Amino acid sequence: MRGMAWLVFLTVLLTAVVAHSQHPNGSIILAEGFATGNAYSGPLPDFFEAWCADTEDGDSCIPTVTLDLFDAKRGRRLGKAHAWGRDFRSTTSGTLQFKEFILYDLREGQLFTLSQVGGHPGGAFADPSLVIPKHGDVVLLGGAEGLVVGGTGKYRHARGPYSTRLKVETIGGVFAYYDELFFRFRNVEIR
C-alpha cells in the first residue's frame, strides 16, 4: 500500500509540473504577414516625444510598421501594433540593431513597450541559400528584450519584461513580410 501512495504522489506531482509548463504566466501574441507603414495618428503617451527626440545621431525617431496581432494559441485577432524606431545601426558582418517603441492597440486599451539597453531589437541577415525567403529578398533572424511601460484602460498599470523573436523578410531593403514575430509578455494577460 505504501508503494501505491508514492506512485499516486509522483503522478500528481508530475501532472502539476506539466500543467504549469503548459500554462506560463502572461501572454504570447503573434504578428504574421505583410506589414503596412505606420500611419498611426492617435494619442501617444506623455513620454513619447522626449523618447523620440533623444537620439544618438540627432535625428528624430521614425514610424516603421503597423501589424495585425493575433493570440498565438487561438488564432483570434487581438488588435494592431504600431512601431517607431530610432538609432538604427548596421555592421559589415550583416547585423542590425535599433531602439524601438511599440503601441499595442487592443480591445481593452493600449499597451506600451520600450526596448532596453542590451536587448534592443536586432538580428542578423541569414544566408538566402540556408533560410529561403518566401516573399522577399533576404531574411533577418533576431529578437529583442524590453519593458512594458504602462498603457491605457485595462493596461494603465501594466509593467514587466517582454521579449520578441522574429523572422522578417526585406523587400528592396524595407522590412515587409513578417514570417514570424512573437511577443512574450511575462506579467501581462492579453485577451
N, C-alpha and C positions, 0 to 999 in steps of 0.2 A: 504493500500500500504506500510505503514511504517513497518508492521509486515512481509511482503514479503521480504523487504530489509534486515531485521535482519536474516531471515531464509536463504537467499542466502549467507550473510556474514558468518554465522555459518557453513554452508555447505562447503564453500570454505576453512575456517579455519580448519575444521576437516579433509578435504581431504589433506591439506598441512601437517598437523601433522602426519597422517597415512602414506603419501608418504615418509616423512622424516624418520620415524621409520623403514620403509621397505628398505631404501637405506642408511645404515650407511656409514660414511667415511671409507676409507681404504679397506681392503680385508680380506676375510676369506678363508683359504685354508685347505685342508683335506689330511691326510695321513691315509691309512687304509690297513690292510692286513699283511702278513708276512714280517718281516724286514730281511735285509741281513746285514752281518758285514760291517762296514765302511772300505772300502779299497781305499778311495779317494787318488789319487796320484798327483793331480794338484796343482797349486799355491795356497798359503794361504795368508791372509792379513799380513802386517808387524807386527802387534801387537800379532799375534797368538803364536809365540814361547815364548814370555815373559809371556803371559797368561797361556800357557800350563805348564810352569815351576814354576809358582808362586802358589804352593800348600801348604796346611796346614801340610801335612804329609811328604813332601819331594819327593814324587813320581810324575812323570810327568803325564799329562792328558793321557787318552786313547781314541782311536777311539771306538765309540759304535755302531751306526747303520746307515744304509742308507735306506731311504724310498722314494717311489714314491709319488709325490704331485699332487693333483687334485683341481680344482676350486670347492668349496663346493656347489655352486649353479648350475653350468652347468655340472659338472662331467668331464670336459675336463682336460686332463693331462697337467700339468704345468712344470714339471721337477723333480728334486730329492733334498732331504735334506740329508746332511751328518753331523752327530753329533759327538762331542767329550765331554767327561765328566771328572770331577776330584772331589776330596774331597767327596767321597761317604760316607754317614753316615746313619746308621740304628739304630733303638731303639728297646728295648724289647717290646714296645707296638705295634710294627708292622709298623712303619713309615719309610720312606726312603727319603733322600734329597741329592742332589749333585749340583755341578755347571756345566754349560753347554755352549758350543759354537756351533752354527749351521751355516753351509754354505748352502744356498739355491741356487742350480744350476738351473737357469731359462733361458728361451729363450732369454730374453733381458738383461741378465747379472746375476751376482751373488749378493746375499743379505746376510749380516752377522748379527747375533744376539748374544747377551750375556745375560745370566740370571743375575739378580741383587740381591743384599743383601735384604733379607726379602721376596724374591719371587723366590728363586732358585727352580728348578724342584723338585717335591716331591709328596708324596701321602701316602696313607695307603692301606694295603692289605685288601681286602674285604673277609668276611666270605663266603667260597665257597658254602654254603647252601643258601645264600641270593643272591649273584651275581655268577651265574654259568658260569665257563669258557667254551668257545666254542671249543678251541683247546689246551689250556694249563692247567697248574696245579692250578694257582691262579691268581686273577685279582688285579691289582693296579689301584686305582682311584686317580686322582690328577690333577696337573696343575703347571703353572709357570707364573711369570711376568718377563719381561726383557726389553732390549733396542735394537732397530735397530741401528747398528753402521757403516752404510755405505755399500759399495759393489763395484761392477764394472758395466760398461755400464750404462744402464738406472738408476741403483740404487746407483751410486757412491756417491750421496749426500743424500741418504735416511737416515732419523733419526726419532726417536719417539718411543713410547712404543709398546710392543706387549704382548700378553698373550697366553697361551695354556691351553687346557683342554683335559684330556686323560683318556682312559680306555685301559690298556695294560695287556696282559697275559704273564706270565712267563712259560717257559718250561725248567725244570731242573735248575731253578734259573736264567735263562737268559731271558731278555725281547725279545720276539719272535713274538708275534702276536698283532698287534695294531688294536683293535676292533674299536676305535675311537680316533683320535688325531686331534684336531682343532687348527689352528694357527690364531689369530686375530691381524692383523696389523692395527692400527688406522690411521696412516698417510702415508701409502704406498699403492699405487694401483698396484696390480699384475694382469697381463692379460695373 
